[in-house]
Amino acid sequence: MRLADLSDPDMCRYNALSYVWGPPDMSETITINQQLFRVSVTLSQALHQIRHSENARVVWIDALCINQDDFNERSSQVLLMQHIYSRATSVIVWLGEKAPWGLSRALRDTKQDGDAKKDTVFSKGAVRYGVSGVISKLLQRPWWKRVWIVQELVLAQKVKFYCGTHRIEWDHFCFLVGQSASRPYFQRENTFIEEFYAMKADREERLRCVTNPIHNTDRSWAVARDRCARSYESLALIYNFRNRKASEPRDRVFAFQGLAAGQNATSINGISPQHSNFLVFPNYSRHEAFLSIDFARAHICEWKTLSIVALAECARKRDPQQPDTNNDHRKQYIPSWCLAFMNEQAIQEGMHWRPYWTGLPLSRGLHFAAANKLPVQTSLLGLENIHPSPEHDEEVAATCGYPSKLPAHTLPNFQARIIAVGHAAGVSTRGLAEVTGKVLTGRESTISPSFQSRLSWDAVLPSWQKPAAKYPRCQVVSKPNTQICKETSPDNVSTDELFQLTLTAGRFKTLPHPVWRPARASVLSRPNDEMKAYLKSREDACAGRRFFVTSDGHFGLGPADLQVNDEIHIMLGLQVPAVLRKASEVSEKNSWGVQNIDDDHFLYVGQAYVHQLMIYRWNLGDDIQSGMVELKKIFLV
């Protein structure tokens, strides 16, 4: 073992190993610099297979090159990860010692060596049932679940897979997966094929972006580079790959920051948190709850959006105990507006939640503009990208708790109170099938109570139709302060049409005519394409949500746990309406680890769909400046 300087242009060529650590048995022994060193069985097996029989091979291995017991060293090395893997001659992926039966033949039959002037040719006709079965088994290996592999694979110059004594080049593996997946007999169940395709697309996008642009004035390259930069936004990576496994919860953040920050994010010669483009400085000593809040506030400052608030529903701790001065919960408490993306249970429970809007680059729902696309006013927030020390954490926690309040601007002109709610709709049949499949295959222990308790659509619909017909509705949203309520309006949709627009999140105004496709006599008839699209839109919009009516007559869909007297607010930086609940009504004052819980302190309940409020159709900036629209400062806790 020897030290290497990544900034040295004459540094020796090396490979980087990517593998699953496995159980911490440390029962094997290797020799490093004439000293015995204990390693895991997994690493020992990998070292025996990847070494050359005659020549020395230089390999970077995290378990050996980083002192895992030294938090400071681990934090400093995390800053270098993107450089280590991007500058390696190749990244070696270790899939395990035991190769699936038939792998040797699959590799031999599908690969045809061309001449010296041509690339290797792969045989499509050789991909049959046996080959597809081998690929299915390789895609079930636990390596695909690791949180760090996204950065390791995407940044690699060259990738080689090792499984037992077999070696597979990246192009050959991609060919085998593509051809196998296209066969009708390919066994997708329990594979990580979607994860493979996601990383493959990210890798290809990254390679296009880093292509040398010298003498290249093609606009398509500039567009691709911009798309690449936006797609690697840190929160987008954390959200898109939130189901990855990590033995260290903080790695759910640290593993993506290097990829998001880019190749020039940190200086190899001198890295410091003050000069790093990382949103939070890697610190394995920091409490997970504090780190979550650090990242959330830093992301809001950097991107001027409340995307992280919009996504809070996808990873929320169940029944969190409120922090106060009489217990130690303030070290674990994550506020309602913040993602609990380091809590695996919270992530798994929110995997089937479908947001109306995320605010993330290249995502769905970007056409919504409830706040007219206006950004967060960072001067209001008063946030700084600082990296408090663990000592600071202890000092603050000992007094009033870690500050978990988030100031925000709302538009009181459009504020409304929820006066009626229906039952919570069950998950879609697709979502229920996925969850049930995980339980049957042992990937989940049980179906969560939130899924079990929600009602079927046939039972829910009447409870939604009743308040929709009972309360008068506001059909016209005009300029602020001129809103009118009336039963009919020639310029707006009917009550029935608005109800359908709400159920489908604006996609269908009327229920399609129930025309059914003919089928064989022994098979039930099937809905036509329009009805299928309607049912899918309704499932996506309503699953796991509750119908409500507001005090000004609006219809809406919101989280399953919303209540009567919750409020609908429009907040700057959040392009869909939000359901908020007054903190003073939830608990006694001064029990949140923050001082002065007043009527302007709210819990963030979740996103809402209110058809008339999804797009502000005028110029909000001008209306605020003229005084036609008011701004109100509130605090989320």
Residue pairs with C-beta under 8 A, 6 or more apart in sequence:
1 32
1 33
1 64
1 65
4 11
4 12
4 14
5 11
6 80
6 83
6 84
6 87
6 268
7 268
7 269
12 58
13 58
13 89
14 58
14 59
14 60
14 88
14 89
15 50
15 57
15 58
15 59
15 60
15 88
15 89
15 90
15 91
15 92
16 59
16 60
16 84
16 85
16 88
16 90
16 91
16 92
16 152
16 156
17 46
17 50
17 59
17 60
17 61
17 62
17 91
17 92
17 94
18 85
18 91
18 92
18 93
18 94
18 143
18 148
18 149
18 152
18 153
19 42
19 43
19 46
19 93
19 94
19 143
20 42
20 94
20 96
20 141
20 142
20 143
20 146
21 40
21 42
21 43
21 63
21 247
22 40
22 41
22 42
23 40
23 41
24 40
25 40
25 41
26 38
26 39
26 40
27 38
27 40
27 41
28 38
28 39
28 40
28 41
28 43
28 44
29 36
29 37
29 38
29 39
30 36
30 37
30 39
30 44
30 47
31 37
32 64
37 64
39 47
39 63
39 64
40 63
42 94
42 96
43 61
43 63
45 94
45 96
45 97
46 94
46 162
49 94
49 97
49 162
49 164
49 165
50 57
50 59
50 92
50 94
50 162
51 57
59 92
60 84
60 88
62 77
65 77
66 73
66 74
66 77
67 73
67 74
68 74
71 283
71 284
71 285
74 282
74 284
75 281
75 282
75 283
75 284
76 271
76 282
78 254
78 257
78 258
78 282
79 258
79 266
79 271
79 276
79 278
79 282
80 266
80 268
80 271
81 148
81 151
81 258
82 151
82 155
82 258
82 259
82 261
82 262
82 263
82 265
83 263
83 266
83 268
85 91
85 151
85 152
85 155
85 156
86 155
86 156
86 157
86 263
87 157
88 156
88 157
89 157
89 158
90 156
90 157
90 158
90 159
90 160
91 152
91 153
91 156
91 157
91 158
91 159
91 160
92 160
92 162
93 143
93 149
93 153
93 159
93 160
93 161
93 162
94 143
94 162
94 163
95 138
95 141
95 143
95 161
95 162
95 163
96 141
96 143
96 163
96 164
97 164
98 164
99 163
99 164
99 165
99 166
100 133
100 134
100 137
100 138
100 163
101 134
102 130
102 131
102 133
102 134
103 134
103 138
103 163
103 164
103 166
104 166
105 130
106 130
106 131
106 134
106 135
106 176
107 166
107 168
107 172
109 123
109 126
109 131
110 122
110 123
110 126
110 127
110 131
110 172
110 175
110 176
110 179
111 120
111 121
111 122
111 123
111 172
112 120
112 121
112 122
112 123
113 120
113 121
114 120
114 121
120 169
120 171
120 172
122 172
122 175
124 179
127 176
127 179
127 180
127 183
129 183
129 185
131 176
131 179
131 180
132 179
132 180
132 181
132 183
132 185
132 186
132 187
133 187
135 176
135 177
135 180
135 181
135 186
136 180
136 186
136 187
136 188
136 191
138 161
138 163
139 177
139 191
139 192
139 193
139 196
140 190
140 191
140 192
142 245
143 149
144 192
144 195
144 196
145 192
145 195
145 243
145 244
145 245
146 244
146 245
146 246
147 241
147 244
147 245
147 246
147 251
147 252
147 255
148 246
148 251
148 255
149 199
149 244
150 199
150 202
150 237
150 241
150 244
150 255
150 256
150 259
151 255
151 256
151 258
151 259
153 159
153 199
153 203
154 199
154 202
154 203
154 206
154 259
155 206
155 259
156 203
158 170
159 169
159 170
160 167
160 168
160 169
160 170
161 167
161 168
161 169
161 170
161 173
162 168
168 176
174 200
177 193
177 196
180 186
181 188
181 193
189 437
189 441
190 441
190 443
198 240
198 241
202 231
202 232
205 224
205 227
205 228
205 231
206 228
206 232
208 221
208 224
208 228
209 224
209 225
209 228
209 229
210 263
211 221
213 221
213 225
227 362
229 262
230 361
230 362
231 361
231 362
232 259
232 260
232 262
233 260
233 303
233 360
233 361
234 256
234 257
234 260
234 261
234 279
234 299
235 299
235 303
235 307
235 308
235 311
235 360
236 360
236 361
236 362
236 363
237 256
237 259
237 260
238 252
238 253
238 256
238 339
238 341
239 311
239 314
239 341
239 358
239 360
241 256
242 252
242 314
242 315
242 341
242 347
242 351
243 347
243 348
243 351
244 252
244 255
245 344
246 252
246 255
248 284
249 288
249 342
249 343
249 344
250 282
250 284
250 286
250 288
250 291
250 342
252 341
252 342
253 280
253 291
253 295
253 341
253 342
254 282
257 265
257 278
257 279
257 280
257 282
258 265
258 278
261 276
261 277
261 278
262 277
264 277
265 276
265 277
265 278
266 275
266 276
266 277
266 278
267 275
273 281
273 387
279 295
279 298
279 299
279 302
279 385
280 291
280 294
280 295
280 298
280 387
281 387
283 291
283 387
283 390
285 390
286 294
286 390
286 393
287 331
287 332
287 390
287 393
288 332
288 342
288 343
289 331
289 332
289 333
289 334
289 402
290 331
290 388
290 393
290 402
291 342
292 334
292 338
292 339
292 340
292 341
292 342
293 334
293 335
293 338
293 402
293 403
293 404
294 387
294 388
295 308
296 308
296 309
296 337
296 338
296 339
296 406
297 381
297 383
297 406
298 383
298 385
299 307
299 308
300 306
300 308
300 376
300 378
300 381
300 383
300 406
300 573
301 378
301 381
301 383
301 384
301 385
302 385
304 375
304 376
304 378
304 573
305 359
305 375
305 376
305 573
305 574
306 359
306 376
306 408
306 571
306 572
306 573
306 574
307 358
307 359
307 360
308 337
308 338
308 339
309 337
309 338
309 406
309 571
309 573
309 574
309 578
309 604
309 636
310 355
310 357
310 358
310 359
310 574
310 576
310 607
311 339
311 355
311 358
312 336
312 337
312 338
312 339
312 604
312 606
313 350
313 353
313 355
313 559
313 606
313 607
314 339
314 347
314 350
314 351
314 353
314 355
315 339
315 340
315 341
315 343
315 346
315 347
315 350
316 336
316 339
316 340
316 346
316 349
316 350
317 334
317 340
317 343
317 345
317 346
318 345
318 346
318 349
320 329
320 332
320 333
320 334
321 327
321 329
321 332
321 333
322 329
322 333
322 587
322 591
322 592
322 593
323 329
323 330
323 333
323 401
323 402
323 404
323 592
323 593
324 330
324 401
324 590
324 591
324 592
324 593
325 400
325 401
325 593
329 593
330 397
330 401
330 402
330 593
331 393
331 397
331 402
333 401
333 402
333 404
333 593
334 340
334 343
334 404
335 404
335 405
335 406
335 636
335 637
336 603
336 604
336 605
336 636
336 637
337 406
337 604
337 636
337 637
338 404
338 406
340 346
340 347
341 347
348 444
349 448
349 450
352 427
352 431
352 434
352 435
352 543
352 544
353 544
354 540
354 543
355 364
355 365
355 607
356 365
356 368
356 505
356 541
356 576
356 607
356 608
356 609
357 364
357 365
357 366
357 368
357 574
357 575
357 576
357 607
358 364
358 365
359 366
359 574
359 575
365 575
365 576
367 615
368 575
368 576
368 614
368 615
369 575
369 614
369 615
369 616
370 570
370 574
370 575
370 576
370 577
370 613
370 614
370 615
370 616
371 411
371 570
371 571
371 572
371 573
371 574
371 575
371 616
371 620
372 616
372 618
372 619
372 620
372 621
373 575
374 572
374 573
374 620
374 621
375 572
375 573
376 408
376 409
376 572
376 573
377 409
377 572
380 407
380 408
380 409
380 633
381 406
381 407
382 407
388 396
393 402
396 402
396 403
400 593
400 594
400 595
401 592
401 593
401 594
402 593
403 594
404 592
404 593
404 594
404 637
405 594
405 601
405 635
405 636
405 637
406 635
406 636
406 637
407 633
407 634
407 635
407 636
408 571
408 572
408 573
408 633
408 634
408 635
408 636
409 571
409 572
409 573
409 631
409 632
409 633
409 634
410 569
410 570
410 571
410 572
410 631
410 632
410 634
411 569
411 570
411 571
411 572
411 629
411 630
411 631
411 632
412 630
412 632
413 480
413 481
413 629
413 630
414 480
414 568
414 569
414 570
414 577
414 613
415 567
415 568
415 569
415 570
416 550
416 551
416 552
416 554
416 567
416 568
417 550
417 551
417 565
417 566
417 567
417 568
418 548
418 549
418 550
418 551
418 558
418 562
418 563
418 564
418 565
418 566
418 567
418 568
418 579
419 471
419 549
419 550
419 551
419 564
420 467
420 470
420 471
420 548
420 549
420 564
421 467
421 546
421 547
421 548
421 549
421 562
421 563
421 564
422 460
422 463
422 464
422 466
422 467
422 546
422 547
422 548
423 455
423 459
423 460
423 463
423 464
423 546
424 453
424 454
424 455
424 460
424 544
424 545
424 546
424 560
425 454
425 455
425 457
425 460
425 542
425 543
425 544
425 545
425 546
425 560
426 432
426 451
426 454
426 455
426 456
426 457
426 460
426 543
426 544
427 435
427 451
427 454
427 543
427 544
428 539
428 540
428 543
429 539
430 539
431 543
431 544
432 451
435 444
435 447
435 448
435 451
436 447
438 444
439 445
439 446
439 447
450 544
450 560
454 544
454 560
457 542
460 542
463 547
464 499
464 503
464 547
465 499
467 547
467 548
467 549
468 495
468 499
468 547
468 549
468 555
469 495
470 549
471 549
471 553
472 485
472 487
472 553
473 485
473 495
473 498
473 549
473 553
473 554
473 555
474 483
474 484
474 485
474 552
474 553
474 554
474 612
475 485
475 486
475 488
475 489
475 492
475 493
475 498
475 553
476 483
476 484
476 486
476 489
476 491
476 492
477 483
477 612
477 613
478 484
479 618
479 623
479 628
480 623
480 628
480 629
481 628
483 552
485 552
485 553
488 494
493 501
493 509
496 510
497 509
497 510
498 555
498 611
499 555
500 508
500 509
500 510
500 511
501 507
501 508
501 509
501 611
502 547
502 555
502 556
502 557
502 609
502 610
502 611
503 538
503 541
503 542
503 557
504 534
504 537
504 538
504 541
505 537
505 540
505 541
505 557
505 609
506 609
506 611
506 614
507 533
507 534
507 537
507 541
508 533
508 534
508 537
508 538
511 534
512 528
512 530
512 531
512 534
513 530
514 527
514 531
515 528
515 530
515 531
516 525
516 526
516 527
516 528
517 525
517 526
517 527
517 528
518 525
519 525
519 526
527 535
541 557
541 609
542 557
544 559
544 560
545 557
545 558
545 559
545 560
546 557
546 558
546 559
546 560
546 562
547 555
547 556
547 557
548 555
548 556
548 557
548 558
548 562
548 608
549 555
549 556
550 556
550 568
550 610
554 568
554 610
554 611
554 612
554 613
555 610
555 611
556 568
556 577
556 608
556 609
556 610
556 611
557 608
557 609
558 566
558 579
558 605
558 606
558 607
558 608
558 609
559 579
559 605
559 606
559 607
561 605
561 606
562 579
562 605
562 606
563 581
565 585
566 579
566 580
566 581
566 605
567 579
567 580
567 581
567 582
567 602
568 577
568 578
568 579
568 580
568 608
568 610
568 613
569 577
569 578
569 580
569 602
569 634
570 577
570 578
570 613
570 616
571 578
572 631
576 607
576 608
576 609
576 614
577 607
577 608
577 609
577 610
577 613
577 614
578 604
578 605
578 606
578 607
578 608
579 604
579 605
579 606
579 607
579 608
580 602
580 603
580 604
580 605
580 634
580 636
581 602
581 603
581 605
582 599
582 601
582 602
582 603
583 592
583 597
583 601
583 602
583 603
583 637
584 597
584 598
584 599
584 601
586 603
589 597
590 596
590 597
591 597
592 601
592 637
594 601
594 637
597 637
600 632
600 633
600 634
600 635
601 634
601 635
601 636
601 637
602 634
602 635
602 636
602 637
603 636
603 637
604 636
620 629
623 629
624 630
624 631
